[in-house]
Amino acid sequence: MIQSNLLQQVDQAFGEHNNQSGLKLLRAYIAENPKDNEQFYRLAVIEEQIGLEENAAIAYLQCIENDRSFLKAYLYAGYFFQQLGQMDKALALYSLGNDQDARLSSLHLNAGVSYETRLRSHAADVALREHFSRLHSLSVKNGQGSSRVAAAIWPQTHQDTVRYFTEQQQPHLFYIPELTAKPLYNSASFDWCNLLEQSFDELTSEFSELVSLINESGMPYLDASYKAKGFKSLAGSKNWAALNFYKDGIENKPLLSLMPKTAKILEKLPLYKMGDNPFEVFFSLLKPGQHITPHFGQSNHSLTVHLPIIVPEGGYLTVAGRKVVWQKGKTIVFDDSFEHEAINPSNEDRVVLIFSIWHPELSKAEQQDILSSFSARATWLNNRYSALGFDNSL
C-alpha cells in the first residue's frame, strides 16, 4: 500500500510538471524497490530528457544489469550513448538488444510504434549496418584474399539492401555474390568422394555397433526457439537429432574414440574448418514421417555433404526444387544456401552422415580472409558486455 501511494505521488508530481519533486519521489521509490525495472527505466528516460546525463547513464545500465532481457532499455540506452558520442557502448547495446529480439532495429518500419521509438530504432539499424560493414572491411584489408571476399556481405547487418541473384539462393549469415552458384555438384568431380564411398562398409560396420547411441545420446538438432521459424515438430525434439563428432569446432572425443576407423576416414577429407577442428560433422537422424521444411542455409562459402547410412524407402532431399533421392553409400554434395528440404515419409529412421567442405573455388588465401572476418565478428560480439562494464556471463 505504501509503495502504491508513493508511485501515485510520483505520477501526481510529474503530472503537475513538478519535475524536481517527481524525481525525488521516484528515486525514493527505487531505493526501496531496486528491482522494479519499469520504474528504473522511467527514471533513466526522465533523467535523459532533463539533461542529467551522468545519472541517466547509471540508471540505464543498472536497468539492463537488473534484467538483461529488458528489451526497450537496450534501444533507448543505445541511442542515449550514441548522442553522447560513446559509440562502443551504443553499438554493444543495440546489438545485444537485437539478440533479445531481432525486430529491435526494424521497429522504425512499424508506423504503429511511437515516433521516439522509431527514431531510435532507425539510428540502431544504421549504426549496426555501418559498424559490421566496416568490421568486415577492416578484417580482410591486410589479407591476401581476393576482391570477391572483400565484397562479401553479412546479409543481416549489411549496409545496403542485399540483392541475391536468384530467389532460390538466399544465405542469411554470410554471402559472397561472386562465387559460382549452383545447387548440386557432381560427386564424381571430387576425388575424396570416391575415397569416402569406398570406405562406406568400414564406416557402417562401426556405426552398426553403436546405432543405439544416436537415439540415446543424440541431441535435438534445432533448439526450441526454432518453433517460431516453422519447425514445430523438430525444434527442441529428437525427431531430428544429431550425434556430433564435431559441433561448432568442438570435438566429441568419446565418440571419436569409439569409432577410430571413422575418425581416420574423416582425417582424409577436406573438411570445412574454423580453427584446427572441423566446424561440424555429425550423424543426422530423421524420425519416421518427419519433414524438414524448405529453408536456406547460412552461407555460400561452404558446401554440404550427405553420406546416407540408413535409407528407408521414399526418403529424399529437394535442392532448389530438384529432387534427390538418398541412396545408401552414395555421396550427395550440394550448396545449402539454396532453398532445400528433407522428407522421411517412411516408418523407419533415416540416418545420414553430414559434414561441410569449402566452396571449391576459394583459394587458401580467400579461406583465411573469410576466417578473419568471422573471427573479428565473433571477438567483437563476445566483448559487448565488457564494453558496458558488465560481467560477460549471461
Buried (B, 14 or more C-beta within 10 A) or exposed (E): EEEEEBBEBBEEBBEEEEEEBBBBBBBEBBEEBEEBBEBBBBBBBBBBEEEBBEBBBBBBBBBBBBEBEBBBBBBBBBBBBBEBEBBEBBBBBBBBBBBBBEEBBBBBEEEEEEEEBBEBBBBBBBBBBBBBBEBBBEBBEEBEBBEBBBBBBBBBBBBEEBEBEEEBBBBBBBBBBEBEBEBBBEBEEBEBBEEBBEBBEEBBEBBEEBBEBBEEBBBBBBEEEBBEEEBEBBBBBBBBBBBBBBBEEEBBEEBBEBBEEBBEBBEEBBBBBBEEBBBBBBBBBBBBEBBBEEBBBBBBBBBBBBBBBBBBEBBBBBBBEEEBEBEEBBBBBBBBBBBBEBBBBBEBBBBBBBBBBBBEEBEEEBBBBBBBBBEBBEEBEEEBBEBBEBEEEE
